[in-house]
Amino acid sequence: MKRFFFGCLVLAAINAGAVTVDSLLVEVEKTTEVHTDAQANVTLTQQKTNQGTKTIEMVWYRRDSDDAFMIVMIAPESEKGNGYLRMGENFWMYRKNTRTFQHINRDENIGGSDAQADDFEKRKLTELYEPVSDKDGKQVLSEEMLGNIPVYRFEVKAKVNDVDYPKKIYWIRKDNSLVLKEQSFALSGSLMQTAYYLKYSLVDKSYVPVKMMFVDEFEKGNKTIVEISGISTKALDDKLFTKAYLENLSK
C-alpha cells in the first residue's frame, strides 16, 4: 500500500511539471511581453518575384495602457508623411496628399507592404489559439532539434475568428521559450507562410524580436525581412495618439 501511494505521489509530481502546449504558450507570452510604452524604427525589405526589392521605413509608437498605436511612414518618398492610428476598435489611415482620414480594417496592409495592422498589436497567444490534439486526444507536441538548438515543436488552432491564420506550428527554444520558427496554414491546410525569428534583443527584462524573415509559401520567391531598431520604452505623451498630432507631423 505504501508503495502504491508513493507511486501515485511520484506520478502526480511528474504530471504537475509536465510540459504542455498550454504551458508553452504562457511561457512565450511571459518571455516576450513588454509592459511599457514603446517607440521603435521599423524597416521592411520586401523581395517580390519580377518586381525586385522594395524598402519601407516607419516609426511605430505604442501606448501600453490601452494598446493604442500610431505608425508614421518615412520612406519611400511616395509614402512619406502618411500614417496610421489605432485607438480601441477604431483604426484610421491618414493620407498626406489629401489630408484625410479613412476608417479601415485591421487586416489593411501598411504602406503597401505585406505587414498588416494586427502585426503591430499586442495580442495574447493564449487568447487567440489553443492546442491541436491528435486522434488519440493527445496534444501535438514533440522535442526536436532545429539546426543545433533543442526545441519544442507544437501545433495550435485559432479559437477566435479575427486571426491572420487559423492554424500554426511553432518551434521554440527549450532553454528560454523564444520562438525560432513559425509556420502558418490556411483553413484548407495549405502552408501559406514560414517565419524565422533571427535575432532578439533584451528590452526591460523582456525579449523583443528585432530581425525576422517572412517567406511567402504561396507565391514562391516572395519574402520580407523586418528589422526593428532604436527601441525606447520611455513613457509617451497621450497627445501622440490623436488625429491632430498625426496630421501635424505631416505638415
N, C-alpha and C positions, 0 to 999 in steps of 0.2 A: 504493500500500500504506500509506504514511504517513497519507494522508487517511482510509483505511479504519479504521486503528487509532485515529486522533484522533476520528473519528465514533463509534466504539464507546465511547471514554472519556467523551465528552460525554453519550451516551445513558445510560451507566451512572450518571453523576453525577445526571442528571435523575431516573432511576428511584429512586436512593438517597434523594432528597429528596422523592419524590412523596408527596402526601397520600393516605392510605388510611383506610378506616373503622377498621381496627385501630389505627392510629396516633392517630386522633382519640379513640377510647375511652380509650387510655392517657393522652392529654393531659387529658381531662376528669377522670380519676381524680387525676392529679398536681396539677391546679389546685384541686380541691375537697376532697381528703383531709386530715383533721385528725388529727395523730399525737399527741394528748394526751388526758387525761381531759377530760370536758366536763360542764357543767351549764347548763341554759337554761330559761327560761319559754316555754311554747308555748300559743298561743291559736288555737283553731279556731272560725271563724264559719261556720256552715252555713245555707244557704238552700235550703229544700225547697218544692216546689210544694204549695200548700194547707196547709202546716204552719208557714209563717213562718220566722223566723230564730232560731237557737239558738247560744249561745256556750259553748264548753267551754274551761276553763283547766287546765293541768297543769304540773308541774315534772318535767323529764327529767334523769336522771343517767346518764352513760356512762363505763365504765372501759375505757381503751384497750388494756390488756394482753390482754384476752380478749373484748372487745366485749360484756361484760355490761352490762345497763342496767336502770334502775328508773324507773317513772313513778308520780308521786303526784298524784292528782286534787285540785284545789282549788275548782273550780266546774263546773257549778251545784251548789247545795246538796245535791241528791239524789245526787251523785257524790262529794262532798267526803269525803276520808278513804279512799276506795277506791284501789287501786293495782295495779301490775303489776311483776313481777320476771322477768328473763330471765338464766339462767346456763347456759352451754353449750347443750345441746339441750333444756333444761328451761325452760318458760315457765309462770308461775303468775299467776293473777288473785286479788287479795285483796279480800274484801268486809267492810267495817267493821261492818255491822249484824249479821252472823253470826260475825264474827271467824274466818273460814275461808279457806283457800287452795284454789284449784281449778286443776288442771293443764289447760292449754288449748293450742290450736294457734297457729301463727304467723300464721294468717290471721284470727285473732279481732279483731273491731272493738274499738277502745279507747274506753271510756266512752260507748258508744252513738253514737260518731261514725263517719265514713267512714274514718278512719285505722285502719290495721292494724298489728300488731306489727312486721312486716317493714319498715314505713316508718321505724322508729326504729333499724334495724340499719345497720351499716357493711358493705356487701357490694360487692365489686368488679364493675363493669360487665363487665370482661374475663373474669370467671369465669362470668357469667350469660348473656351474649349474644355472638353472632358476626354478621359481616356477612351481609346478604342479597345474593344475586347475581341478575342478570337472565338472560334466556335465552341470552345470549352469554357468560355466565360472568363478567361484569364486576360489581364491587361497585356497589350502588345508592347513588351519591354525586354530589352536584351543588353548585354555588355559586349562591347566590340572595341576594336582599335581603329581610329581614324588617323591614318598615317602611323605615327609612333605614339599617339596620345590615347590613353584609355578613356572611353566614353560610354555613356548610356544612350541607347537608341530607343525612341518610343514614338508611338502614333497617337494623335488626338483628332477629335472631330468637333465641329462647331456645335455649340448649344444655344447660340443666338443667330439671327438671320443676317445682321449687318456686319459681316466679316468679309475680308477680301477673298479668302478661300475656305471651303467647307472642311477640308482635311489637310493635315500637315504631319510631317515626320521631322523629328528633331534629333540632332546628335549633340549632346552636351558633355563637357568635361566632367570626369568623376571627381576631380580634386577640388574644383571651385564652382561648379554648376554654370559655367559660361557656355552659351550657345556657340557652336563652331560651324554648324551646317543646318540648313532648314530646307525641306522640300515642300512645295505647295501644290495641291491637287484640285482639279475641278470636280464638280459633282459626278461627272461621268467616270472619274477615276484617272483621267489623263494628267500626267505630270505637266504643270504649267510653268513653274519657276523653281530654280535652285539658288539659294542664298548662301554665301560664305562670309562668315564674320572673321575678318582677317586681323584686326587689331582692336584692343580695348585700352582705355585709359581710366585710371582711378580718379574719381571726382567725388569729393566729400564722402569717402568710405564706400562709394558705390562704383561699379564698373560700367562704363559707357562705351558702346561700340563706336569707334572713330574711323574705321575703314571697313567697308562692306562691298561685296560684289554680288550683283543680282543677274543671274543668267536666265534669259528667256528660253524656255524649253519648247515653246510652241512655235515661235518664229526663230529658227536656228540662226545663230550668228549675231543676235542682238544681246547686248549686255550693258549694265550700268554699274559704275563704280561710285560709291558715295563716300566722301571724306568730310569729317567734322573737325573743326579747329577753333581756337580762340574761345574755348568754353569758359563761361563765367557763371557763378552761382550767387552773385550779389542780388539783393532784393531789387525788383523792378518797380518803377513808379506806375501806379494804376492808370495814369493818363496815357501810357503807351497803348493800352488796349482799347482804343476808341477809333472811330472812323475819322474824327477830326485830326488825330495825331498821324494816322497813316497818310491821309491826304496832304498834310503839312510837309511830311518827309519828301514827298514827290515834287514839291514846288522848285 
